[in-house]
């Protein structure tokens, strides 16, 4: 290194001891240099604008002497020291000639400031070496002077003034630019209001099969029709813990989905939702879209049905093409770039429907499209739907999607649906009788209950029950056949229209050709012109249809307008009203063509799964045998599972083939992982129960859990008998998993035959419906109860009054506003997390229902809505632990009951500390990162806590804490922020609290 550089650096550092004798100590300045020379001594306790010449000459001479004293080669010849010192003094003296403020000087930086000084100073004719040495010394001196300026009492105000002026100038320039560019924000807001109203109208009705409302429509208002279904967390990898509350999913999912899914306080989230055909996926998307659209400040919903976006093989759209691709009537009227701005601001709710409804070859492209949109616009909310087997379990894991599954409708859901269907159908007394008969039939006939598993089938059952005056088909094939007949004819008959009458068979012959074309091409929509061509090609073979209805155009119009099986989502497309009818009719066409081999070849394609099952159901014995034989000959587990799943649809089948298929299923046990076990149970149904080991044959945890997951996948009543055998299994995790299967089965029977017989009783239970609250058995000792989901206030109040619960967790209760628990005389621990319903309650006394509880531990997360707490905490004499987060009004530590002996207190934000000192038994205290002392009285309250062992405060409080507080029992002093503590402050804390360790509170981040 150049010796002159070393010398300059040593001059800078060596000046510090010298100037300490002359200068008073000041703050750290603005950090302009690492080792500042303090110049304030030259101003003798006052500041002055300039330094006089003698001051500067002395400083220059000392700097030169110190630099030359450094070891190494001398930077300039002998005799030139005085010249350099004179030149440096002259350069520094030019400070008085500069026409700038100290703020402007600091803005120049050391190099620019030095150049300005040299420009004002006289030229003294130094040698080349002396000039170089002078330049380096001047740069060092400028660093020190600028640091001196940053410490001046006038510097910070002057800086703020200058920043304000610059900001005003910049703002004026920006305003001028904006005046020249058309503003978008006003147009955006106006269009967004129009778009929200359009979405709410477009998605506010659903089709109810077989139900005709005046003046002849087959739609139902969504607000009346929607039945809140249940979802479970889809299993991940090898973990069997389905339905457990999950952490780190992503905080703050949009309100509508949180309400329906019961997944907690998630304002933003990404979910892949799986559900069988007819399970309500599309209706849920409609409901979420309408919910979001009706919230003026909510997210902006975009409903993106993939079958529509890709119907002509087009590329999936960028945000600017969302409206046009989805067939919105508002497409083209939005402001340019509006969709991209909504996504960029994180205000979009993207509802992508039907991954399973596009060909498998196109799904990788759809995934890439999703990933690209998420990368470009990461802060939006997403819900993607699919049939269960369409994509692998981790299909969107890299994009941080959590998986959820629509559970089959419970008995309670079915009963609610039946009530609402008949209420919408009219006030006829005969309908009341039919409603009661159907509810009784669903409860007492297992084969009917097994059919009523989703909204589509429930609607068909209701319609057929009314159509046949209480007589119903007993199997799925018969149910679909009857439904097709009803949809083909019933509407015109009820309207007493005098139209040419065409039998079922000619119509089905034509419709099945459309269905099979869609299946073979992996589609659920086709172009209208193509549908007409298919009908035209088939009409010569169906002369009755041509004779009665006319040409292909007339037949196509008849199917759209006179039957309830086809619909036109847009002017130029056509589709079946539901995928189930497409699969049923496609299977019929495959049998007519003798394409049983083709069916088996598609065993590994999820889009053909229901087609194969429906072909077995409709086929003659020889055709059924051919299909199942071909499936068993395929070398894949999925083909074997499909063969086994098809057995229940085969009314007649060679016994040897049935036995062979059952034996092949035995080769599938044990499954590779829990997900495979669940799928085996769903595919095989009750047949798989004969394969599963009894508890004596499953002593290890892995085997026992696999058996429970597989049995739970069947969802059948027969599985309840099997699961009850595991009630006294020696492993706790196995018994715990039994409790997680409760939502998959009939509520009361499972509670009586499984839950109530678990021995020893479970130590914790999760309840997600009012029916579960009503059916919960009493355990001794009572378990910790975690209640979440769409539980009503009345159900919760009734439960609290009758059930001897000691520890209660209330989580994500969208339907509970003012909770009433005063009759719960056994409650000792209460935790309220993510209380969604409370946010809509404007009453400050929303917590009055907690008054007088015998609680010892309370934890509440109250979030945005302020509530009064003083009267409530004053009524808790047994309180030992109190943790509160959120907006609290009208309370203080003085409100605590005189008999309360708190040991653990965590408050964010904490009120003033008046009254806290009475809690002499307090061991742990956290005041929140925002707490700051309001005055000496707060320090006095803290000094009274002589038993306190742990204190948590902000870093900013630590310095004053060391000056004013002494806590002889303190063992841990914790701070919230991830900041280094000033060594001076750390030394003070060590002296003030000699037995305490200084720690940082661990931070938890959501991903």
Number of C-alpha atoms within 10 A of each C-alpha: 6 10 16 23 16 17 27 26 18 18 23 20 16 17 18 15 10 12 16 14 9 14 18 14 10 11 8 14 16 15 12 19 14 11 16 22 24 21 19 22 16 18 13 11 10 9 14 11 10 13 15 12 14 11 12 20 19 13 19 24 19 17 24 21 15 18 25 22 13 19 12 13 12 15 19 18 10 8 8 13 18 14 18 25 23 18 26 27 22 22 25 26 22 18 19 14 11 14 8 10 13 19 21 14 20 23 13 15 15 22 15 14 23 23 15 17 21 18 13 17 18 12 11 12 10 15 14 10 13 18 18 16 23 23 19 18 27 27 19 22 24 22 24 21 23 25 25 23 24 21 18 18 10 13 19 15 12 15 17 12 13 14 13 12 12 12 12 12 12 12 12 12 12 12 12 11 11 11 10 9 9 9 10 12 11 10 14 19 13 12 17 20 14 13 20 21 15 17 22 19 12 14 19 21 20 19 20 22 24 24 24 21 14 8 7 12 12 17 18 20 14 17 13 14 20 19 19 17 19 22 23 22 20 23 20 17 12 13 12 23 19 18 19 14 16 12 10 10 20 19 16 16 22 24 22 21 26 22 23 20 21 23 25 28 23 21 17 24 22 26 22 23 24 27 21 18 19 18 21 21 22 21 21 19 25 24 24 24 27 24 20 25 26 17 13 12 9 16 27 27 25 22 23 21 22 21 23 24 20 21 16 13 11 10 13 16 16 13 17 18 16 18 20 14 22 21 16 16 12 13 14 12 10 18 17 13 13 19 22 17 16 19 23 15 12 17 19 25 26 21 23 20 21 22 23 23 24 25 21 17 9 14 16 13 13 18 15 11 16 17 16 14 15 17 11 11 17 16 17 24 26 22 21 23 26 22 22 19 17 20 17 8 17 15 14 19 14 8 16 15 20 21 25 22 23 22 21 24 25 21 20 14 20 23 20 14 22 20 17 16 21 20 15 15 17 13 10 10 9 11 16 15 11 17 23 14 13 23 18 12 16 20 13 11 11 13 14 20 19 16 16 23 20 24 24 18 21 25 21 23 26 26 23 22 18 21 16 11 12 15 11 20 18 12 16 17 18 14 17 20 16 19 23 22 15 21 19 21 17 20 20 16 11 10 11 9 9 8 11 8 11 15 13 13 13 16 18 17 20 24 24 22 22 25 25 22 18 19 21 13 11 20 22 25 24 22 16 17 14 14 21 19 14 16 22 18 12 15 21 11 13 15 13 16 22 17 12 15 19 14 15 20 16 14 22 23 14 16 17 17 13 18 20 21 20 22 17 17 15 14 9 11 18 22 25 23 17 17 16 19 21 27 26 25 27 28 30 25 23 21 19 13 9 12 14 24 14 13 22 25 15 17 24 16 17 18 23 21 21 20 26 30 27 24 28 31 25 22 24 16 15 11 18 27 20 16 25 27 19 20 29 23 13 16 9 12 18 21 23 27 24 23 31 27 25 25 22 16 20 22 14 17 18 12 9 9 15 19 11 14 22 21 13 17 22 14 12 17 17 18 17 11 16 25 22 19 26 22 20 28 27 20 21 25 22 20 20 24 20 11 17 21 17 16 19 11 10 17 14 13 15 13 17 24 22 27 31 26 26 28 29 26 24 24 23 20 16 14 23 20 14 21 23 18 16 24 23 16 19 15 13 15 14 23 25 19 19 22 20 19 24 23 24 20 22 19 20 18 14 26 18 14 16 23 27 17 17 20 15 15 20 21 14 14 17 21 20 21 20 19 17 20 20 16 15 19 15 15 19 10 13 18 19 17 18 18 23 24 25 22 22 16 19 14 15 20 18 16 20 21 16 13 20 18 22 19 20 20 17 20 23 26 28 27 18 24 20 18 18 21 21 17 18 22 18 16 21 18 20 21 17 19 20 22 22 24 18 25 15 14 16 12 14 15 16 19 19 18 16 23 17 19 24 20 22 19 20 21 19 19 17 20 18 13 17 20 23 18 21 18 19 20 24 20 21 23 18 18 25 18 20 19 17 20 18 17 15 22 15 13 18 18 19 18 18 24 18 14 13 20 19 23 18 19 20 19 19 18 17 20 18 19 20 17 14 21 20 19 24 15 17 22 19 19 23 22 19 18 19 13 18 16 14 11 10 9 13 19 20 17 18 22 16 17 23 18 17 24 19 20 21 21 23 18 18 16 15 19 16 14 18 18 13 14 17 19 21 17 17 21 17 19 20 22 24 19 15 11 9 9 15 11 9 9 16 16 12 18 21 14 13 18 20 14 16 21 15 16 12 19 14 11 8 7 8 8 9
